[in-house]
Amino acid sequence: MASDASFVEFVVGQIVDAGIIESKKMFGEYAIYCNGKVVALICDNQLFVKPTVAGKAFIGKVVEAPAYIGAKPSFLIEEGLDNNEWLTELIKITADELPMPKPKKVKY
């Protein structure tokens, strides 16, 4: 089941203060970027945040699940979606720990 654009807009609105936030549609679902880094996925109207050591420490008791079949486990955010300060901090912490994506090779 594809995610609703309204859910994506809600999540983006909750974390807008974390940095430069973008959402990009991919195969009916969405990738969430913070400052150029993929920090989360939205699949089936659920938020999956990329796992980091600092993110796990911040969340405490985490629920891990794959965003889609065959994906590596991510932090499934079920509680806290309504708390924009908490969610913003989690996204900042996650973005700070993740490396910048590798530059794409230019094809000639």
N, C-alpha and C positions, 0 to 999 in steps of 0.2 A: 504494500500500500504506500503510495507516495505521500509525502508530507504536505500539509497545507501551507500556502504562502502566509496566511495570517499567523500561524504558529511561529514561522521563521521571523516574521516582523516583530512579534512579541519578544522572542529571545534576543534579537538584535537590539531592540529598544531597551531591554533590561541591562545589556552590557555595553551600551554606547560609550560610557565613560572609561572603558578599559584601554582605549587607544583607537587606532584607525580600524574600524570594524567593517567587514564586507561579507556578504553571503553570495555564494555562487552555486547555481543549480547544476547538479551533476547526476545524470541518470534518474531523474525524478526525485532525488533527494538533494541535500544541501551541505556544502562545506562552509564553515565559519572561519574567517580569517581575522587575526588581530595583528596589526603592524606587519602584514605580509606573510605571516605564518599561519598554517592551518592548525587551529587550536581545538576544533570540535566538528562533529558531524551531526546533522539532524536527519534522522531516519524514522519513518513511521511516527512522526510527531513526538519523537523522544530526543533528548539532548545527550550526546555522548562526547565527553571531553577527553582529549588525549591524555593518557596516563603519564604523570611525572612524579618524582619523589616528593617535591614540595607540594604538589597538588594533593597527593595522598595524605600528607601530614596536615594540610589545611582542612581537608574534608573530615578526616578521622576515620570513621567506619564507612568504607566505600563499598559500593555495589559495582561490580565489574560485569560487563556483558559486551558481546560483539555488536557493532552497529548493524551489521548485515552478515549473512552466511559467509563464512570463510574469512571474516575480518578478525584482526587481533582484538582482544578485550580492551575496552575503554571504560572510563568512569561514567556510569549511567546516572544522570542527575534527575532524580525523581522528586526529592524534597529540595527546597531552596530556589525553585524557579521564580517564585513570587518575591524573593528577597534580592532586589537589584544590587545592593551593596555587597552582599555575600557573593553573588554570582560574578559581579564585576571583579572582585578581588581574586576569585578562583581563576578567571580568564587571564588576568594580569600575571598571576603567579605562573600559570601554564605557559603563557607566551614568553615570559622571561627565561624559563628553563629550556624551552625548545630551541634548536639551532635554526638559523636562517636556511630556507630551501636552497638547494644547489642550483646555480644558474643553468638554464636550459642551453643545450648546445645549438649553435646556429648552423642550419643546413644551407649549403650553397647549391 
